[in-house]
């Protein structure tokens, strides 16, 4: 069973993610642009490929949003999370 992360470890992870996010966000933008370009270049008879590309863009956007939400957690949210986990083990 994996160890429960401490509030300090979660805070450190959040700070690291915030520092790395500009490069990560740029990567998301480049991948998204390439997918959208491919989407618009599909031929009329390529509906399955268009749908796959559209779904891939949606998943990429959802992952980016989840990263943003995780970075937005303040110390209070981290402390509440750790406290809730600690309560489950008692």
Secondary structure, DSSP 8 states (H G I E B T S, - for coil): ------HHHHHHHHHHHHHHHHHHHHHHHHHHHHHHHHHHH--TT-HHHHHHHHHHHHHHHHHHHHHHHHHT--HHHHHHHHHHHHHHH-
